[in-house]
Amino acid sequence: MPFIQIDVTRDGVTKAQKQELILGATQLLKDVLNKDFSLTHVIIREIDSDNWGLAGEQVTEIRKQINKQSNNA
């Protein structure tokens, strides 16, 4: 029984978008690996951007810098 875990930051992912992720990931395993659609589990974990880091920085801070640069452009 396949198990898929999707991690995203908690920044406005809608219920409809989550459903699309679940359906798309399940369909991908069916198409590529011929896994049983009805036995595929998908879990979406929403992580606060303060708890997600990239290149030594919190994603929250990276996004602030990007927004600041966009506003100055």
DSSP file (Angstrom, degrees, kcal/mol; ACC not computed):
  #  RESIDUE AA STRUCTURE BP1 BP2  ACC     N-H-->O    O-->H-N    N-H-->O    O-->H-N    TCO  KAPPA ALPHA  PHI   PSI    X-CA   Y-CA   Z-CA
    1    1 A M              0   0    0      0, 0.0    39,-0.1     0, 0.0     2,-0.0   0.000 360.0 360.0 360.0 116.3    0.0    0.0    0.0
    2    2 A P        -     0   0    0      0, 0.0    39,-2.6     0, 0.0     2,-0.4  -0.327 360.0-161.8 -69.6 148.1    1.7    3.2   -1.2
    3    3 A F  E     -a   41   0A   0     37,-0.2     2,-0.4    -2,-0.0    39,-0.2  -0.992   5.3-171.7-132.9 123.1    2.1    6.2    1.2
    4    4 A I  E     -a   42   0A   0     37,-2.8    39,-2.7    -2,-0.4     2,-0.5  -0.957   3.2-166.2-117.9 132.5    2.8    9.7   -0.1
    5    5 A Q  E     -a   43   0A   0     -2,-0.4     2,-0.5    37,-0.2    39,-0.2  -0.981   2.2-168.2-119.6 127.8    3.6   12.6    2.2
    6    6 A I  E     -a   44   0A   0     37,-3.0    39,-3.0    -2,-0.5     2,-0.5  -0.966   4.4-161.0-116.4 122.7    3.5   16.2    0.8
    7    7 A D  E     +a   45   0A   0     -2,-0.5     2,-0.3    37,-0.2    39,-0.2  -0.905  18.8 163.4-105.1 127.8    5.0   19.0    2.9
    8    8 A V  E     -a   46   0A   0     37,-2.5    39,-3.0    -2,-0.5     2,-0.2  -0.946  41.0-101.4-135.0 157.2    4.0   22.6    2.2
    9    9 A T  E     -a   47   0A   0     -2,-0.3     2,-2.0    37,-0.2    39,-0.2  -0.509  39.9-109.1 -76.0 153.2    4.2   25.8    4.1
   10   10 A R  S    S+     0   0    0     37,-2.2    39,-0.2    -2,-0.2    -1,-0.1  -0.550  73.5 128.4 -83.4  77.0    1.1   26.9    5.8
   11   11 A D  S    S-     0   0    0     -2,-2.0    -1,-0.1    37,-0.1    -2,-0.1  -0.450  87.0 -56.8-136.4  61.4    0.4   29.9    3.5
   12   12 A G        +     0   0    0      1,-0.2     2,-0.5    -2,-0.0    -2,-0.1   0.765  68.5 166.5  79.8  26.1   -3.1   29.8    2.2
   13   13 A V        -     0   0    0     -4,-0.2    -1,-0.2     4,-0.1     2,-0.1  -0.654  32.6-136.4 -72.9 123.2   -3.3   26.4    0.5
   14   14 A T     >  -     0   0    0     -2,-0.5     4,-2.3     1,-0.1     5,-0.2  -0.304  16.0-112.8 -81.7 164.2   -7.0   25.9   -0.1
   15   15 A K  H  > S+     0   0    0      1,-0.2     4,-2.2     2,-0.2     5,-0.1   0.892 120.0  52.6 -59.0 -40.6   -9.1   22.8    0.5
   16   16 A A  H  > S+     0   0    0      2,-0.2     4,-2.0     1,-0.2    -1,-0.2   0.896 108.1  49.9 -64.4 -40.8   -9.6   22.6   -3.2
   17   17 A Q  H  > S+     0   0    0      2,-0.2     4,-2.3     1,-0.2    -1,-0.2   0.891 109.4  51.8 -65.3 -38.9   -5.8   22.7   -3.9
   18   18 A K  H  X S+     0   0    0     -4,-2.3     4,-2.6     1,-0.2    -2,-0.2   0.911 108.0  51.7 -62.9 -41.6   -5.2   20.0   -1.3
   19   19 A Q  H  X S+     0   0    0     -4,-2.2     4,-2.7     1,-0.2     5,-0.2   0.902 108.8  51.0 -61.6 -40.3   -7.8   17.8   -3.0
   20   20 A E  H  X S+     0   0    0     -4,-2.0     4,-3.0     2,-0.2     5,-0.2   0.904 110.1  49.7 -63.1 -41.4   -6.0   18.4   -6.3
   21   21 A L  H  X S+     0   0    0     -4,-2.3     4,-2.7     2,-0.2     5,-0.3   0.926 112.1  47.9 -61.6 -45.1   -2.7   17.4   -4.7
   22   22 A I  H  X S+     0   0    0     -4,-2.6     4,-2.1     2,-0.2    -2,-0.2   0.942 116.3  42.7 -62.0 -48.6   -4.2   14.2   -3.3
   23   23 A L  H  X S+     0   0    0     -4,-2.7     4,-2.7     1,-0.2    -2,-0.2   0.928 116.1  48.3 -64.1 -45.9   -5.9   13.3   -6.6
   24   24 A G  H  X S+     0   0    0     -4,-3.0     4,-2.3    -5,-0.2    -2,-0.2   0.905 112.8  46.6 -64.0 -42.9   -2.8   14.1   -8.7
   25   25 A A  H  X S+     0   0    0     -4,-2.7     4,-1.9    -5,-0.2    -1,-0.2   0.903 114.0  48.7 -66.5 -40.7   -0.3   12.3   -6.4
   26   26 A T  H  X S+     0   0    0     -4,-2.1     4,-1.7    -5,-0.3    -2,-0.2   0.924 112.5  48.1 -64.0 -44.4   -2.6    9.2   -6.3
   27   27 A Q  H  X S+     0   0    0     -4,-2.7     4,-2.9     1,-0.2     5,-0.2   0.879 107.5  56.7 -64.1 -38.5   -3.0    9.3  -10.1
   28   28 A L  H  X S+     0   0    0     -4,-2.3     4,-2.9     1,-0.2     5,-0.4   0.919 107.5  47.2 -60.0 -45.4    0.7    9.6  -10.6
   29   29 A L  H  X S+     0   0    0     -4,-1.9     6,-1.7     1,-0.2     4,-1.5   0.865 113.1  49.6 -66.2 -34.7    1.4    6.4   -8.6
   30   30 A K  H  X S+     0   0    0     -4,-1.7     4,-1.0     4,-0.3    -2,-0.2   0.941 116.5  41.2 -65.6 -47.0   -1.2    4.6  -10.6
   31   31 A D  H  < S+     0   0    0     -4,-2.9    -2,-0.2     2,-0.2    -3,-0.2   0.906 126.1  31.1 -69.2 -43.7    0.1    5.8  -13.9
   32   32 A V  H  < S+     0   0    0     -4,-2.9    -3,-0.2    -5,-0.2    -2,-0.2   0.890 135.9  21.3 -86.5 -42.0    3.8    5.4  -13.2
   33   33 A L  H  < S-     0   0    0     -4,-1.5    -3,-0.2    -5,-0.4    -2,-0.2   0.390  95.9-122.8-111.2   1.9    4.0    2.4  -10.8
   34   34 A N     <  +     0   0    0     -4,-1.0    -4,-0.3    -5,-0.3     2,-0.2   0.864  51.0 169.0  57.3  39.1    0.6    0.8  -11.5
   35   35 A K        -     0   0    0     -6,-1.7     2,-0.4    -9,-0.1    -1,-0.2  -0.559  45.0 -95.2 -83.4 147.6   -0.4    1.1   -7.8
   36   36 A D    >>  -     0   0    0     -2,-0.2     3,-1.4     1,-0.2     4,-0.5  -0.466  28.2-147.9 -65.5 118.4   -3.9    0.5   -6.7
   37   37 A F  G >4 S+     0   0    0     -2,-0.4     3,-1.0     1,-0.3    -1,-0.2   0.874  96.0  54.0 -54.1 -42.6   -5.7    3.8   -6.6
   38   38 A S  G 34 S+     0   0    0      1,-0.2    -1,-0.3     3,-0.0    -2,-0.1   0.611 109.5  47.4 -74.6 -11.5   -8.0    2.7   -3.7
   39   39 A L  G <4 S+     0   0    0     -3,-1.4     2,-0.5     2,-0.1    -1,-0.2   0.391  83.9 109.5-108.2   1.9   -5.0    1.7   -1.5
   40   40 A T    <<  -     0   0    0     -3,-1.0     2,-0.4    -4,-0.5   -37,-0.2  -0.688  52.6-157.8 -87.1 125.1   -2.9    4.8   -2.0
   41   41 A H  E     -a    3   0A   0    -39,-2.6   -37,-2.8    -2,-0.5     2,-0.4  -0.831   7.4-170.5-102.0 137.2   -2.6    7.0    1.1
   42   42 A V  E     -a    4   0A   0     -2,-0.4     2,-0.4   -39,-0.2   -37,-0.2  -0.996   2.1-172.9-128.8 130.0   -1.7   10.7    0.8
   43   43 A I  E     -a    5   0A   0    -39,-2.7   -37,-3.0    -2,-0.4     2,-0.6  -0.986   7.7-159.0-121.6 131.1   -0.9   13.0    3.8
   44   44 A I  E     -a    6   0A   0     -2,-0.4     2,-0.5   -39,-0.2   -37,-0.2  -0.946   7.5-164.1-109.1 122.1   -0.4   16.7    3.4
   45   45 A R  E     -a    7   0A   0    -39,-3.0   -37,-2.5    -2,-0.6     2,-0.6  -0.922   6.6-152.5-107.5 126.5    1.5   18.4    6.3
   46   46 A E  E     -a    8   0A   0     -2,-0.5     2,-0.5   -39,-0.2   -37,-0.2  -0.874  14.8-165.4 -98.7 122.6    1.3   22.1    6.6
   47   47 A I  E     -a    9   0A   0    -39,-3.0   -37,-2.2    -2,-0.6     5,-0.1  -0.912  24.9-113.9-114.0 131.1    4.4   23.6    8.2
   48   48 A D    >   -     0   0    0     -2,-0.5     3,-2.3   -39,-0.2     4,-0.1  -0.375  26.8-125.8 -59.0 136.2    4.7   27.1    9.6
   49   49 A S  G >  S+     0   0    0      1,-0.3    11,-1.2   -39,-0.2     3,-0.8   0.688 110.0  64.7 -65.0 -16.9    7.2   29.0    7.4
   50   50 A D  G 3  S+     0   0    0      1,-0.2    -1,-0.3     9,-0.2    -2,-0.1   0.743 102.9  49.8 -70.0 -22.6    9.1   29.9   10.6
   51   51 A N  G <  S+     0   0    0     -3,-2.3     2,-0.5     7,-0.1    -1,-0.2   0.242  98.6  79.0 -99.7  11.5    9.8   26.1   10.9
   52   52 A W    <   -     0   0    0     -3,-0.8     7,-2.9    -4,-0.1     2,-0.3  -0.984  63.0-168.4-123.3 125.9   11.0   25.7    7.4
   53   53 A G  E     -B   58   0B   0     -2,-0.5     2,-0.3     5,-0.2     5,-0.2  -0.853  12.1-176.8-118.2 152.1   14.5   26.7    6.4
   54   54 A L  E >  S-B   57   0B   0      3,-2.7     3,-1.6    -2,-0.3     8,-0.0  -0.962  75.7 -10.6-144.8 125.3   16.4   27.2    3.1
   55   55 A A  T 3  S-     0   0    0     -2,-0.3     3,-0.1     1,-0.3    -1,-0.0   0.854 130.6 -51.4  54.6  38.4   20.1   28.1    2.8
   56   56 A G  T 3  S+     0   0    0      1,-0.2     2,-0.3     0, 0.0    -1,-0.3   0.537 119.3 100.7  82.0   6.2   20.3   28.8    6.5
   57   57 A E  E <  S-B   54   0B   0     -3,-1.6    -3,-2.7     3,-0.0    -1,-0.2  -0.914  76.2-109.4-124.5 149.8   17.3   31.2    6.6
   58   58 A Q  E  >  -B   53   0B   0     -2,-0.3     4,-2.2    -5,-0.2     3,-0.5  -0.552  28.0-126.7 -70.8 141.2   13.7   30.8    7.7
   59   59 A V  H  > S+     0   0    0     -7,-2.9     4,-2.7   -10,-0.8     5,-0.2   0.851 110.0  62.6 -58.2 -34.4   11.3   30.8    4.8
   60   60 A T  H  > S+     0   0    0    -11,-1.2     4,-1.7    -8,-0.3    -1,-0.2   0.927 107.1  42.8 -55.3 -46.4    9.4   33.6    6.5
   61   61 A E  H  > S+     0   0    0     -3,-0.5     4,-2.2     2,-0.2    -2,-0.2   0.876 111.5  54.0 -70.5 -38.5   12.5   35.9    6.3
   62   62 A I  H  X S+     0   0    0     -4,-2.2     4,-2.3     1,-0.2    -2,-0.2   0.927 109.4  48.5 -60.5 -44.4   13.3   34.9    2.8
   63   63 A R  H  X S+     0   0    0     -4,-2.7     4,-2.7     1,-0.2    -1,-0.2   0.873 108.2  54.0 -65.5 -37.0    9.8   35.8    1.7
   64   64 A K  H  X S+     0   0    0     -4,-1.7     4,-2.4    -5,-0.2    -1,-0.2   0.923 109.9  47.9 -60.9 -43.3   10.0   39.2    3.5
   65   65 A Q  H  X S+     0   0    0     -4,-2.2     4,-2.3     2,-0.2    -2,-0.2   0.906 112.0  49.0 -64.3 -42.0   13.2   39.9    1.6
   66   66 A I  H  X S+     0   0    0     -4,-2.3     4,-2.4     2,-0.2    -2,-0.2   0.922 112.3  48.1 -63.9 -44.3   11.6   38.9   -1.7
   67   67 A N  H  X S+     0   0    0     -4,-2.7     4,-2.2     2,-0.2    -2,-0.2   0.894 110.9  51.3 -63.2 -40.0    8.5   41.1   -1.0
   68   68 A K  H  X S+     0   0    0     -4,-2.4     4,-1.3     1,-0.2    -1,-0.2   0.911 111.3  47.3 -63.6 -42.5   10.8   44.0    0.0
   69   69 A Q  H  X S+     0   0    0     -4,-2.3     4,-0.7     1,-0.2    -2,-0.2   0.889 111.3  51.5 -65.5 -39.5   12.7   43.7   -3.3
   70   70 A S  H >< S+     0   0    0     -4,-2.4     3,-0.6     1,-0.2    -2,-0.2   0.883 109.1  50.1 -64.8 -38.9    9.5   43.4   -5.3
   71   71 A N  H 3< S+     0   0    0     -4,-2.2    -1,-0.2     1,-0.2    -2,-0.2   0.777 110.5  50.3 -71.2 -26.2    8.1   46.6   -3.7
   72   72 A N  H 3<        0   0    0     -4,-1.3    -1,-0.2     1,-0.2    -2,-0.2   0.560 360.0 360.0 -86.5  -9.4   11.4   48.5   -4.5
   73   73 A A    <<        0   0    0     -4,-0.7    -1,-0.2    -3,-0.6    -2,-0.1   0.468 360.0 360.0 -82.8 360.0   11.3   47.4   -8.1
